[in-house]
């Protein structure tokens, strides 16, 4: 499931991971993780299970039953509990798994169809959006694994984000054109905030003062003051704004207008839009460089990337990259942007000059990617080639393709950078890879259709097609 909510600017570039990693809501990679050191958790959608995998031995533990169709996993900041959201039943459940024992607790019933979920930064509460009409959000105490009273929100809430200070959770009510603020101290909802039609993205500024809501059905962005939970005047942007990213300094929010082939800059100090920036067709990815000077826009309908100067909000010359650019990965040192294209290439762009290098051939239908912690290698999964291509960042040359299972959907790399793990939907395996030699180990059997991988923040970094 694509993550439509981000509490920080670079969450939109979720695939950068080691290069410019931003933790998911509630994740705080600090200290020693009790119980979960060396364990990965893989959710198997068709089997209704989660497979724990020991990093020390590359062996799978006993599958843990987790509902009918687990589609989302959240892990507490201390790494003690994995929560598995089951969206496959007529109602909804969340299964807690103890990472000390790899055993499931009693499934926790929620108020409706379980969908999006987020854990508060202090790890005390998991909020689960119940995508139903009327809508509700179920708070779950992580100390006791018991649900609180369902919190009434608008219709069809699908996504939740929590402010950086952990004081407020926002539920995006797609069916009501509202956003409902929830006090995490009391689990009481505030007055629903009227926004535009189909509010399907919320981004909170780095300072936590403003939540920006992209209303894809109205062509507007609604700013919400997190101090008062009051909306500002709707900001007119282009057609079908799908997501928003904010520069690291918090001064500018960029709305990607998929239906207008534009990106609209918004001054966060005044909530006024600048002149729409013309980009290519279907701008469906924006990544900002670590220094905040340039925003790169992938135009999947034009085969180009548009660089935008954040100082002037003016576009540079479109950079030709080839068919279907849909993700951009930037190195931690900010020297190179890698553009993953569905046509089977990765194009490096020198950030200093905005000039593309020679396209790097990878496999068919390249998908999720991760940069090694030492910044030396970019790994790209190839969905239709059942492989992973390692790319040397020093030379921009591909290594020999590493064979994995079919339809790889997730990749994780250990924090020490020594191993990668690739989940493949067919035939249901996770392949360990020695990062020093780029050779695969024996595939580890999981359940049917492994979809994503989670682990404690100190254990690994992961990325998946689920987001």
N, C-alpha and C positions, 0 to 999 in steps of 0.2 A: 504494500500500500504506500503510495507516494505520500511523503510527509508534507502537508500543506501548511504547517505551522512552524514558525521559527522564532525563537526568543532572542536570536542574535543575528547580526548581518550575514555572516558567512555560512549560516546553515543552509542557505540556498545552494551553496556549492558543496553538498554533502559528500560527493565523491572525492574531494581533495584529501580528506582524512589526515594522513600524516603530514601532508604538505601545508595545510592551513586548517587543522582540525578544530571544530567547535563541538563541544559535547551536546548531546541531546538534552531536552528539558529534564532537569533534575540530576544530570550526570556531573559528578565532581571527582575527577581523577586525582584523589589525594590519599596518601598513606598506604598502609598495608591492608589488603583485602582478606578478611577472614573467611575461611571455608571454600572460597571459589577459585583460589589460585590454581591456574593450570587447567581450567575447565571451560569448554565451549558448549553452548546450547543451540541446538538446531531444531526449528519447528517444522514438522512434516504435515502439510495441509491435508492431504488425502487420508493419511493414517490417523490423524487426530492425536499425534504424540509429539513429544520433544525428546530428542536424543542428546544425552550428555556425552561429551568426548574428552578424554583425558589427553592433555597436551604432552604429558610426560611419557605416555606409552602409545599414543595414537590409537587408542582402542575406545570403542563405544560402550557406554554403560547400558543398563536396562532401560528400554524406552519408557518414558513417563507419560501416562495417559493425561491428555489435556483438552478434553472436549471433542467436538466433531470436526472442526476445521480451524485450527489455530492460525491466526493471521497477523498477530502483533505480539511482540514480547517487549517488556520493560524490565530493567534490572535496577535494584536500589543502589544508591551511591556507595554504600558500604559493601556491596557485592554479596549480601547474604541471601537475597531472595530474587528469583526470577518470576515475573507475573506474565502469564500467558492468556491473551485475550482470545476467546473463541467466538467467532462471528458466524459459525455454521449452523447454529440451532435456531429454533423459532424464538427462543428467548435469548439469554446471553449469560455466559459465565466467565469468570476469571479464575485460573488455577495458579495458586502459589507453589513454587518449587523451592525447597530448601537447598542451597548450594553446598551446605555441609554434608547432607545425606543423599542428595539427588532424589528425594522423595517428595511426592505431591501432597499438599494439604487438601482439605475438603474444598471442592469447587465453590467459589463465591458467586452467588446469584446477584445479577444486576437488574436494573429496572426495565430493560428492553433489549433491543438488538445491540450487542456490544460492538463498538467500533474503535474510534480513536482513544488513546490513553496518554496520560502524562503523570510523572511523579514530581512532587515538589522538590526544590533543591535540598531541603533538609532531610528528604527521604521518608518523611512521616506519613504522607498521604498519597495514594494513587487515585487519580480521577479518571473515570471511564465514561465516555460519551455513549449514550444509548440512542442510536439513530432510529428514532421512532416518532410517531405523532400520537399524543402529545410527547414532547421530548423531556428527557431527564439526564442528569449526570449523577453517577453513583460514586461517592467518596469511600475509599477503603483504607482502613487503618493498617499500616504495614506492621505495626507492633503486635496486633492481634489477628490480622487477616479477617476482620469482620467489616461488613458494609455498613455505612451510615444510612440515614434516611435519604431516599432519592431526592435530589435537588431539582426542582422544577425549572426548566429553561424553555426555549422556544422549540418549534417543530424541527425535527430531523437534525439534531446536533451531530455533527460528524467529527469535528476536530476540537482539540483543546490545546491551549498554550498557557504556560505559567510565567509570570513576570520574574525577572532575575532575582528580585528580593524575596520571591516566594509568597508574597502577600495576597496575590489575586490570580485566579484561574479564569481564563476567558473561553467560553464555549461559542463556537460559530454555528448559529442556527440557520442552516441553509433554507429550510422551509418557511421561515418567518421573517427573513430579512432583518434579523437582529443578532446582536452579540450579547450574551448574558455574562456579567461579571459575578464571580463567586469569591466570597471572602474565605480564604483558607483557614483563618483563625476560628471561624464559626460554622463554616460550610453552609452559609446562607447566601442566597442569590440577591444581587442588587436588582434594581429596575432594569429590564431589558433595554439595551441601547439600540435605537433605530439606526440601521445602516442601509445599504443598497440591496438590490436583488442578488441572490446567490453569493453570499459572503463566504468564499472558499479559501481564503488565505489571511492569516494574521501574522504580522511581524512586529515585535517590540524593539524599540530603539535600544542601543547598548546601555544608555543611562537609565532605562526602564521607565521613562516619563511618558512615552506615547506609544500606543498600539495602533498600527496602521492596518486597516481592513480593506482588502481588494474585493470589490463587488463586481464579479465578472458579468452579471446580468444587467448592470446599470452603467457600466463605463465610468465608475467613480471609485475613489478611495476615501474611506472615512477615518479621520484621525480621532482617537479616543484618549482623553487625558486619564492616565492610570491613577492619578491622585484623587480625582472626583468622579471618574467613570461617566463623564459627559462627553458627547460627541462634538467635534467641531463641524464647521460647514463642509458638506461633501466636496471633495476635490475632483474636478472634472479631468479625466485622463482620456486615453483612447478606448477603442472598443475591446471588450473582452480582456480586461486586465486579469491575469492569472496568478501572478505572484509579485512580491515586493522584496527588494534587498536594500540594505542601508549601508552606507560607507562606514568604515571602521571608526572614523571620528564622529559619526552620528549626525553629520550636517545635512546629508542628502539621502532621500529615499528614492529609489528608482522603481517605477511600475512598468512591467512588461506588458504591452498592449498587443496581444496576439492577433487581434482582428484588425489592427490598423497599421501593422508593420512600423510601430513606433515604440519608443521608451520615453516615459514622462518623468522628468526629474521634479522632485518636491523638496522645497526648502523646509527642513524640520523646525527651524526657528519661527517661521511664519505660517507654515502649512499652505503655502502658495505654490502652484505648479509653474514650472518654467515652460518654455516653448518645447513641444514634443520633438524628440530627436528622431529623425528618420533613420531607420535601420533596414534590415531585409525582411523578407516574408517569414511569418511565424517565429517571432523572437521568443523562444521558450527556455532560455537559460541565460542567467547573468552571473558573472563572477567578478569580484573586485580584487585587485592586486593587494598584497599585504600592506604596501605603503599607502593604499587608498587613492592613488593618483589616476588609475584607469579602471573603467568598468568594461569588461568584454562581454559582448552579446552574441550568442549563437543563434543564427537565423536558419532554422532547419529547412525552411521552404525555399531558401535562396542559395544554399551552399556557401554561405559567407559568415564571417565574424566581423562585427562592427566594434572598433575600440572607441570609447567615449572618454574624453578628458573630464574628470570630475571637477576640475577647477573652473572650467568654462562651460561644461555641458554641451560641448560641440563634438560631433563625430569625426573620426578619422576616415581615411579611405577604406572601403570595405575590403576585407582580406579574404581572398578566395581559398577555400579549404577543401571543397569537394562535397559530394552528396550527403545530406542528412547530418550536419553537425548538431549534436544534441547535448553535449556535456563538455565542460572546460575544467581542466585540472591545472592548478598553478603551483610551481615549486615553492618551497618554504622561503628560499632566498629571493623570490620574486623575479627571477631572470627569464623564465620560460613558461608559457601557457601551452598546455597540450589540449588539442581539440579532438575529441572522439567522434568519429563520423560513422554512420550506419553502413556506409559503402565499403567498410573494411580497411579503413586507414585511421591513423592518428597523425595530426599535423602539428608540429611544434612551431610556436610563434615567439620570436625574440621580442621581449617586452620593451627593450630599449629602443627598438626601431619599428616595431609592429610589422615586421617582415616574416612571412612564413618560410619555414624550411621545407625540405623535400618530404612529401608524405611518407609516413612509415607504414609499410604493409603489415597488417595483423590478420586475424582470421575473419570469418564471415560473421556479420552481426555482432560487432564488438559491444560489450555492455559495461558492467561495473568495473571500476578500476581503483587502484590504491598505490600510493607512493611509499616506498620503504622508509622506515624511521631515519635511516642515514642519508636519505635524499638521493641515493644513487640509481634507483631502479623504479620505473613505473610498470606495474603489472595490469594487464587488460584482459578481461575474460571475453571469450568469443562464443556467443550463444549457439551459433549454427555449426561451429567447427569443433566443439567439445575440446577446447584448449584454452590455455592462458599464454599470452605473449609477454615476455619480459623485454622492456626497452631500456637501454642504457641512456641515462640522462646526460652523461658526459659527451656521448657521441651521437645521440639520437638514432641509434641503430637497434633493430630488433634482434633478440636472441632466438634460439630454436624454440618453436612452439612446444609448450608443456601439455601433454595429454591429460585430460581430466574426463569426467563424465559428461553426458549430453545435457544441453540447456543449463549451463552454470548460472545460478541465480544470486549467489552471494560469495563474497570473498572476505577473509579476515587475515590479519597479519599480527603476529605476536609482538608485544611491546619491545622485546629485544631484537626484533627483526630477523630472527633465525628461521622462522617457519611461516608458511602461508597455508590457509585451509580454504578449499573451494567447494561449496555445496552445489551439487548438480541434480536437477530434477529427474533426469533419466540416467541410470535406473534407480536413483535414490542413494546417493553416496556423498561422502566428503573426502576429497583428495588432499592429503598433506603434501606440501612441497618444501624441499630443503632450499632455503633462499641463497645459501652459499654456492650451491651447484646448479640451482634451478632444475632439479630432478624430482619427479613425483614419487611418493611412497605408495604403499598398497592402499587402494581405496577403502574407506571405512563405511560400512553399510549403515544406512539410517532407515527411516520409514519412507513412505511414498511421498514424492514431491516435496523435498526439503526446500524451504523458501528463504529463510533468513538465518543469520547467526548473531547471537549476542554473547557478551562476555563482560566480566568486570573491567572497568576502565584501566586498571593496572595490568590486566592480562593481555588484552589485544585491542585492535581497532578493526571495525568491520563496516562493510557496505553491502547493500543488496538492492535488487530491483524493487523490493518492497519499500525502499527508502530509508 
